[in-house]
Amino acid sequence: MASQSLATESRYIEVRRYKAPLHQVPEILRRAQEGFLPIVRAMPGFVAYYAVDLGVGHVTFINIFETLDQSVASTEEAARWAAVHYADLDVKRTDVLEGEVAFSAERG
């Protein structure tokens, strides 16, 4: 059964979308899991991190933080990290979206 409630605690989500050749997607995900995940997990206010393979060379990363400032800091850190660790790949960031969670539902 899913539970749903209006957000009582603020949470901020940052979504980064990337495009790359299909054959590079596994390497992009591996590097993010091994390299960026430990960094983002240690950042203040960290709540969750998701990596999503959307197929056909589209990858999305979703960070959830307690405050807007923390979410913005994660976006800045992700840009710095990707510039170094994806430099040898043909990966392009196509979009960054940030916003406050209006409500959520979880299985529970």
Phi and psi in radians as a Rosetta constraint file:
Dihedral C 1 N 2 CA 2 C 2 CIRCULARHARMONIC -1.576 0.35
Dihedral N 2 CA 2 C 2 N 3 CIRCULARHARMONIC 2.480 0.35
Dihedral C 2 N 3 CA 3 C 3 CIRCULARHARMONIC -1.899 0.35
Dihedral N 3 CA 3 C 3 N 4 CIRCULARHARMONIC 2.477 0.35
Dihedral C 3 N 4 CA 4 C 4 CIRCULARHARMONIC -2.334 0.35
Dihedral N 4 CA 4 C 4 N 5 CIRCULARHARMONIC 2.422 0.35
Dihedral C 4 N 5 CA 5 C 5 CIRCULARHARMONIC -2.660 0.35
Dihedral N 5 CA 5 C 5 N 6 CIRCULARHARMONIC 2.673 0.35
Dihedral C 5 N 6 CA 6 C 6 CIRCULARHARMONIC -1.175 0.35
Dihedral N 6 CA 6 C 6 N 7 CIRCULARHARMONIC 2.491 0.35
Dihedral C 6 N 7 CA 7 C 7 CIRCULARHARMONIC -1.053 0.35
Dihedral N 7 CA 7 C 7 N 8 CIRCULARHARMONIC 2.135 0.35
Dihedral C 7 N 8 CA 8 C 8 CIRCULARHARMONIC -1.749 0.35
Dihedral N 8 CA 8 C 8 N 9 CIRCULARHARMONIC -0.442 0.35
Dihedral C 8 N 9 CA 9 C 9 CIRCULARHARMONIC -1.943 0.35
Dihedral N 9 CA 9 C 9 N 10 CIRCULARHARMONIC 2.294 0.35
Dihedral C 9 N 10 CA 10 C 10 CIRCULARHARMONIC -1.175 0.35
Dihedral N 10 CA 10 C 10 N 11 CIRCULARHARMONIC 2.429 0.35
Dihedral C 10 N 11 CA 11 C 11 CIRCULARHARMONIC -2.403 0.35
Dihedral N 11 CA 11 C 11 N 12 CIRCULARHARMONIC 2.500 0.35
Dihedral C 11 N 12 CA 12 C 12 CIRCULARHARMONIC -2.131 0.35
Dihedral N 12 CA 12 C 12 N 13 CIRCULARHARMONIC 2.345 0.35
Dihedral C 12 N 13 CA 13 C 13 CIRCULARHARMONIC -1.955 0.35
Dihedral N 13 CA 13 C 13 N 14 CIRCULARHARMONIC 2.404 0.35
Dihedral C 13 N 14 CA 14 C 14 CIRCULARHARMONIC -2.136 0.35
Dihedral N 14 CA 14 C 14 N 15 CIRCULARHARMONIC 2.204 0.35
Dihedral C 14 N 15 CA 15 C 15 CIRCULARHARMONIC -2.054 0.35
Dihedral N 15 CA 15 C 15 N 16 CIRCULARHARMONIC 2.160 0.35
Dihedral C 15 N 16 CA 16 C 16 CIRCULARHARMONIC -2.028 0.35
Dihedral N 16 CA 16 C 16 N 17 CIRCULARHARMONIC 2.241 0.35
Dihedral C 16 N 17 CA 17 C 17 CIRCULARHARMONIC -1.989 0.35
Dihedral N 17 CA 17 C 17 N 18 CIRCULARHARMONIC 2.400 0.35
Dihedral C 17 N 18 CA 18 C 18 CIRCULARHARMONIC -2.246 0.35
Dihedral N 18 CA 18 C 18 N 19 CIRCULARHARMONIC 2.693 0.35
Dihedral C 18 N 19 CA 19 C 19 CIRCULARHARMONIC -2.217 0.35
Dihedral N 19 CA 19 C 19 N 20 CIRCULARHARMONIC 2.366 0.35
Dihedral C 19 N 20 CA 20 C 20 CIRCULARHARMONIC -2.694 0.35
Dihedral N 20 CA 20 C 20 N 21 CIRCULARHARMONIC 2.853 0.35
Dihedral C 20 N 21 CA 21 C 21 CIRCULARHARMONIC -1.019 0.35
Dihedral N 21 CA 21 C 21 N 22 CIRCULARHARMONIC 2.460 0.35
Dihedral C 21 N 22 CA 22 C 22 CIRCULARHARMONIC -0.912 0.35
Dihedral N 22 CA 22 C 22 N 23 CIRCULARHARMONIC -0.699 0.35
Dihedral C 22 N 23 CA 23 C 23 CIRCULARHARMONIC -1.202 0.35
Dihedral N 23 CA 23 C 23 N 24 CIRCULARHARMONIC -0.260 0.35
Dihedral C 23 N 24 CA 24 C 24 CIRCULARHARMONIC -1.607 0.35
Dihedral N 24 CA 24 C 24 N 25 CIRCULARHARMONIC -0.209 0.35
Dihedral C 24 N 25 CA 25 C 25 CIRCULARHARMONIC -1.014 0.35
Dihedral N 25 CA 25 C 25 N 26 CIRCULARHARMONIC -0.818 0.35
Dihedral C 25 N 26 CA 26 C 26 CIRCULARHARMONIC -1.002 0.35
Dihedral N 26 CA 26 C 26 N 27 CIRCULARHARMONIC -0.658 0.35
Dihedral C 26 N 27 CA 27 C 27 CIRCULARHARMONIC -1.212 0.35
Dihedral N 27 CA 27 C 27 N 28 CIRCULARHARMONIC -0.690 0.35
Dihedral C 27 N 28 CA 28 C 28 CIRCULARHARMONIC -1.031 0.35
Dihedral N 28 CA 28 C 28 N 29 CIRCULARHARMONIC -0.825 0.35
Dihedral C 28 N 29 CA 29 C 29 CIRCULARHARMONIC -1.162 0.35
Dihedral N 29 CA 29 C 29 N 30 CIRCULARHARMONIC -0.713 0.35
Dihedral C 29 N 30 CA 30 C 30 CIRCULARHARMONIC -1.061 0.35
Dihedral N 30 CA 30 C 30 N 31 CIRCULARHARMONIC -0.819 0.35
Dihedral C 30 N 31 CA 31 C 31 CIRCULARHARMONIC -1.114 0.35
Dihedral N 31 CA 31 C 31 N 32 CIRCULARHARMONIC -0.696 0.35
Dihedral C 31 N 32 CA 32 C 32 CIRCULARHARMONIC -1.114 0.35
Dihedral N 32 CA 32 C 32 N 33 CIRCULARHARMONIC -0.756 0.35
Dihedral C 32 N 33 CA 33 C 33 CIRCULARHARMONIC -1.154 0.35
Dihedral N 33 CA 33 C 33 N 34 CIRCULARHARMONIC -0.770 0.35
Dihedral C 33 N 34 CA 34 C 34 CIRCULARHARMONIC -1.429 0.35
Dihedral N 34 CA 34 C 34 N 35 CIRCULARHARMONIC -0.527 0.35
Dihedral C 34 N 35 CA 35 C 35 CIRCULARHARMONIC -1.851 0.35
Dihedral N 35 CA 35 C 35 N 36 CIRCULARHARMONIC -0.878 0.35
Dihedral C 35 N 36 CA 36 C 36 CIRCULARHARMONIC -1.486 0.35
Dihedral N 36 CA 36 C 36 N 37 CIRCULARHARMONIC -0.637 0.35
Dihedral C 36 N 37 CA 37 C 37 CIRCULARHARMONIC -0.943 0.35
Dihedral N 37 CA 37 C 37 N 38 CIRCULARHARMONIC -0.823 0.35
Dihedral C 37 N 38 CA 38 C 38 CIRCULARHARMONIC -1.060 0.35
Dihedral N 38 CA 38 C 38 N 39 CIRCULARHARMONIC -0.574 0.35
Dihedral C 38 N 39 CA 39 C 39 CIRCULARHARMONIC -1.210 0.35
Dihedral N 39 CA 39 C 39 N 40 CIRCULARHARMONIC -0.896 0.35
Dihedral C 39 N 40 CA 40 C 40 CIRCULARHARMONIC -1.171 0.35
Dihedral N 40 CA 40 C 40 N 41 CIRCULARHARMONIC -0.622 0.35
Dihedral C 40 N 41 CA 41 C 41 CIRCULARHARMONIC -1.103 0.35
Dihedral N 41 CA 41 C 41 N 42 CIRCULARHARMONIC -0.544 0.35
Dihedral C 41 N 42 CA 42 C 42 CIRCULARHARMONIC -1.481 0.35
Dihedral N 42 CA 42 C 42 N 43 CIRCULARHARMONIC -0.119 0.35
Dihedral C 42 N 43 CA 43 C 43 CIRCULARHARMONIC -1.280 0.35
Dihedral N 43 CA 43 C 43 N 44 CIRCULARHARMONIC 2.543 0.35
Dihedral C 43 N 44 CA 44 C 44 CIRCULARHARMONIC -1.020 0.35
Dihedral N 44 CA 44 C 44 N 45 CIRCULARHARMONIC 2.405 0.35
Dihedral C 44 N 45 CA 45 C 45 CIRCULARHARMONIC 1.440 0.35
Dihedral N 45 CA 45 C 45 N 46 CIRCULARHARMONIC 0.060 0.35
Dihedral C 45 N 46 CA 46 C 46 CIRCULARHARMONIC -1.037 0.35
Dihedral N 46 CA 46 C 46 N 47 CIRCULARHARMONIC 2.337 0.35
Dihedral C 46 N 47 CA 47 C 47 CIRCULARHARMONIC -2.046 0.35
Dihedral N 47 CA 47 C 47 N 48 CIRCULARHARMONIC -0.864 0.35
Dihedral C 47 N 48 CA 48 C 48 CIRCULARHARMONIC -2.791 0.35
Dihedral N 48 CA 48 C 48 N 49 CIRCULARHARMONIC 2.801 0.35
Dihedral C 48 N 49 CA 49 C 49 CIRCULARHARMONIC -2.512 0.35
Dihedral N 49 CA 49 C 49 N 50 CIRCULARHARMONIC 2.317 0.35
Dihedral C 49 N 50 CA 50 C 50 CIRCULARHARMONIC -2.273 0.35
Dihedral N 50 CA 50 C 50 N 51 CIRCULARHARMONIC 2.442 0.35
Dihedral C 50 N 51 CA 51 C 51 CIRCULARHARMONIC -2.050 0.35
Dihedral N 51 CA 51 C 51 N 52 CIRCULARHARMONIC 2.260 0.35
Dihedral C 51 N 52 CA 52 C 52 CIRCULARHARMONIC -2.199 0.35
Dihedral N 52 CA 52 C 52 N 53 CIRCULARHARMONIC 2.127 0.35
Dihedral C 52 N 53 CA 53 C 53 CIRCULARHARMONIC -1.562 0.35
Dihedral N 53 CA 53 C 53 N 54 CIRCULARHARMONIC 1.881 0.35
Dihedral C 53 N 54 CA 54 C 54 CIRCULARHARMONIC -1.541 0.35
Dihedral N 54 CA 54 C 54 N 55 CIRCULARHARMONIC 0.016 0.35
Dihedral C 54 N 55 CA 55 C 55 CIRCULARHARMONIC 1.510 0.35
Dihedral N 55 CA 55 C 55 N 56 CIRCULARHARMONIC 2.928 0.35
Dihedral C 55 N 56 CA 56 C 56 CIRCULARHARMONIC 0.744 0.35
Dihedral N 56 CA 56 C 56 N 57 CIRCULARHARMONIC 0.669 0.35
Dihedral C 56 N 57 CA 57 C 57 CIRCULARHARMONIC 1.443 0.35
Dihedral N 57 CA 57 C 57 N 58 CIRCULARHARMONIC 0.234 0.35
Dihedral C 57 N 58 CA 58 C 58 CIRCULARHARMONIC -1.851 0.35
Dihedral N 58 CA 58 C 58 N 59 CIRCULARHARMONIC 2.233 0.35
Dihedral C 58 N 59 CA 59 C 59 CIRCULARHARMONIC -2.239 0.35
Dihedral N 59 CA 59 C 59 N 60 CIRCULARHARMONIC 2.402 0.35
Dihedral C 59 N 60 CA 60 C 60 CIRCULARHARMONIC -2.199 0.35
Dihedral N 60 CA 60 C 60 N 61 CIRCULARHARMONIC 2.376 0.35
Dihedral C 60 N 61 CA 61 C 61 CIRCULARHARMONIC -2.024 0.35
Dihedral N 61 CA 61 C 61 N 62 CIRCULARHARMONIC 2.363 0.35
Dihedral C 61 N 62 CA 62 C 62 CIRCULARHARMONIC -2.175 0.35
Dihedral N 62 CA 62 C 62 N 63 CIRCULARHARMONIC 2.160 0.35
Dihedral C 62 N 63 CA 63 C 63 CIRCULARHARMONIC -1.959 0.35
Dihedral N 63 CA 63 C 63 N 64 CIRCULARHARMONIC 2.472 0.35
Dihedral C 63 N 64 CA 64 C 64 CIRCULARHARMONIC -2.163 0.35
Dihedral N 64 CA 64 C 64 N 65 CIRCULARHARMONIC 2.251 0.35
Dihedral C 64 N 65 CA 65 C 65 CIRCULARHARMONIC -2.295 0.35
Dihedral N 65 CA 65 C 65 N 66 CIRCULARHARMONIC 2.857 0.35
Dihedral C 65 N 66 CA 66 C 66 CIRCULARHARMONIC -1.299 0.35
Dihedral N 66 CA 66 C 66 N 67 CIRCULARHARMONIC -0.571 0.35
Dihedral C 66 N 67 CA 67 C 67 CIRCULARHARMONIC -2.259 0.35
Dihedral N 67 CA 67 C 67 N 68 CIRCULARHARMONIC 2.803 0.35
Dihedral C 67 N 68 CA 68 C 68 CIRCULARHARMONIC -1.090 0.35
Dihedral N 68 CA 68 C 68 N 69 CIRCULARHARMONIC -0.762 0.35
Dihedral C 68 N 69 CA 69 C 69 CIRCULARHARMONIC -1.037 0.35
Dihedral N 69 CA 69 C 69 N 70 CIRCULARHARMONIC -0.701 0.35
Dihedral C 69 N 70 CA 70 C 70 CIRCULARHARMONIC -1.169 0.35
Dihedral N 70 CA 70 C 70 N 71 CIRCULARHARMONIC -0.673 0.35
Dihedral C 70 N 71 CA 71 C 71 CIRCULARHARMONIC -1.117 0.35
Dihedral N 71 CA 71 C 71 N 72 CIRCULARHARMONIC -0.765 0.35
Dihedral C 71 N 72 CA 72 C 72 CIRCULARHARMONIC -1.085 0.35
Dihedral N 72 CA 72 C 72 N 73 CIRCULARHARMONIC -0.735 0.35
Dihedral C 72 N 73 CA 73 C 73 CIRCULARHARMONIC -1.071 0.35
Dihedral N 73 CA 73 C 73 N 74 CIRCULARHARMONIC -0.647 0.35
Dihedral C 73 N 74 CA 74 C 74 CIRCULARHARMONIC -1.193 0.35
Dihedral N 74 CA 74 C 74 N 75 CIRCULARHARMONIC -0.618 0.35
Dihedral C 74 N 75 CA 75 C 75 CIRCULARHARMONIC -1.108 0.35
Dihedral N 75 CA 75 C 75 N 76 CIRCULARHARMONIC -0.786 0.35
Dihedral C 75 N 76 CA 76 C 76 CIRCULARHARMONIC -1.125 0.35
Dihedral N 76 CA 76 C 76 N 77 CIRCULARHARMONIC -0.738 0.35
Dihedral C 76 N 77 CA 77 C 77 CIRCULARHARMONIC -1.158 0.35
Dihedral N 77 CA 77 C 77 N 78 CIRCULARHARMONIC -0.684 0.35
Dihedral C 77 N 78 CA 78 C 78 CIRCULARHARMONIC -1.099 0.35
Dihedral N 78 CA 78 C 78 N 79 CIRCULARHARMONIC -0.711 0.35
Dihedral C 78 N 79 CA 79 C 79 CIRCULARHARMONIC -1.114 0.35
Dihedral N 79 CA 79 C 79 N 80 CIRCULARHARMONIC -0.767 0.35
Dihedral C 79 N 80 CA 80 C 80 CIRCULARHARMONIC -1.104 0.35
Dihedral N 80 CA 80 C 80 N 81 CIRCULARHARMONIC -0.804 0.35
Dihedral C 80 N 81 CA 81 C 81 CIRCULARHARMONIC -1.118 0.35
Dihedral N 81 CA 81 C 81 N 82 CIRCULARHARMONIC -0.819 0.35
Dihedral C 81 N 82 CA 82 C 82 CIRCULARHARMONIC -1.106 0.35
Dihedral N 82 CA 82 C 82 N 83 CIRCULARHARMONIC -0.637 0.35
Dihedral C 82 N 83 CA 83 C 83 CIRCULARHARMONIC -1.057 0.35
Dihedral N 83 CA 83 C 83 N 84 CIRCULARHARMONIC -0.596 0.35
Dihedral C 83 N 84 CA 84 C 84 CIRCULARHARMONIC -1.501 0.35
Dihedral N 84 CA 84 C 84 N 85 CIRCULARHARMONIC -0.845 0.35
Dihedral C 84 N 85 CA 85 C 85 CIRCULARHARMONIC -1.526 0.35
Dihedral N 85 CA 85 C 85 N 86 CIRCULARHARMONIC -0.203 0.35
Dihedral C 85 N 86 CA 86 C 86 CIRCULARHARMONIC -1.974 0.35
Dihedral N 86 CA 86 C 86 N 87 CIRCULARHARMONIC 0.172 0.35
Dihedral C 86 N 87 CA 87 C 87 CIRCULARHARMONIC -1.033 0.35
Dihedral N 87 CA 87 C 87 N 88 CIRCULARHARMONIC -0.549 0.35
Dihedral C 87 N 88 CA 88 C 88 CIRCULARHARMONIC -1.550 0.35
Dihedral N 88 CA 88 C 88 N 89 CIRCULARHARMONIC 0.023 0.35
Dihedral C 88 N 89 CA 89 C 89 CIRCULARHARMONIC -1.900 0.35
Dihedral N 89 CA 89 C 89 N 90 CIRCULARHARMONIC 2.809 0.35
Dihedral C 89 N 90 CA 90 C 90 CIRCULARHARMONIC -1.657 0.35
Dihedral N 90 CA 90 C 90 N 91 CIRCULARHARMONIC 1.102 0.35
Dihedral C 90 N 91 CA 91 C 91 CIRCULARHARMONIC -1.961 0.35
Dihedral N 91 CA 91 C 91 N 92 CIRCULARHARMONIC 2.349 0.35
Dihedral C 91 N 92 CA 92 C 92 CIRCULARHARMONIC -2.183 0.35
Dihedral N 92 CA 92 C 92 N 93 CIRCULARHARMONIC 2.265 0.35
Dihedral C 92 N 93 CA 93 C 93 CIRCULARHARMONIC -1.328 0.35
Dihedral N 93 CA 93 C 93 N 94 CIRCULARHARMONIC 2.176 0.35
Dihedral C 93 N 94 CA 94 C 94 CIRCULARHARMONIC -1.773 0.35
Dihedral N 94 CA 94 C 94 N 95 CIRCULARHARMONIC -0.368 0.35
Dihedral C 94 N 95 CA 95 C 95 CIRCULARHARMONIC -2.882 0.35
Dihedral N 95 CA 95 C 95 N 96 CIRCULARHARMONIC 2.585 0.35
Dihedral C 95 N 96 CA 96 C 96 CIRCULARHARMONIC -2.342 0.35
Dihedral N 96 CA 96 C 96 N 97 CIRCULARHARMONIC 2.219 0.35
Dihedral C 96 N 97 CA 97 C 97 CIRCULARHARMONIC -2.197 0.35
Dihedral N 97 CA 97 C 97 N 98 CIRCULARHARMONIC 2.461 0.35
Dihedral C 97 N 98 CA 98 C 98 CIRCULARHARMONIC -2.380 0.35
Dihedral N 98 CA 98 C 98 N 99 CIRCULARHARMONIC 2.536 0.35
Dihedral C 98 N 99 CA 99 C 99 CIRCULARHARMONIC -2.981 0.35
Dihedral N 99 CA 99 C 99 N 100 CIRCULARHARMONIC 2.880 0.35
Dihedral C 99 N 100 CA 100 C 100 CIRCULARHARMONIC -1.526 0.35
Dihedral N 100 CA 100 C 100 N 101 CIRCULARHARMONIC 2.440 0.35
Dihedral C 100 N 101 CA 101 C 101 CIRCULARHARMONIC -1.209 0.35
Dihedral N 101 CA 101 C 101 N 102 CIRCULARHARMONIC 2.176 0.35
Dihedral C 101 N 102 CA 102 C 102 CIRCULARHARMONIC -1.439 0.35
Dihedral N 102 CA 102 C 102 N 103 CIRCULARHARMONIC -0.742 0.35
Dihedral C 102 N 103 CA 103 C 103 CIRCULARHARMONIC -2.786 0.35
Dihedral N 103 CA 103 C 103 N 104 CIRCULARHARMONIC 2.931 0.35
Dihedral C 103 N 104 CA 104 C 104 CIRCULARHARMONIC -2.518 0.35
Dihedral N 104 CA 104 C 104 N 105 CIRCULARHARMONIC 2.811 0.35
Dihedral C 104 N 105 CA 105 C 105 CIRCULARHARMONIC -2.436 0.35
Dihedral N 105 CA 105 C 105 N 106 CIRCULARHARMONIC 2.440 0.35
Dihedral C 105 N 106 CA 106 C 106 CIRCULARHARMONIC -2.422 0.35
Dihedral N 106 CA 106 C 106 N 107 CIRCULARHARMONIC 2.658 0.35
Dihedral C 106 N 107 CA 107 C 107 CIRCULARHARMONIC -1.239 0.35
Dihedral N 107 CA 107 C 107 N 108 CIRCULARHARMONIC 2.347 0.35
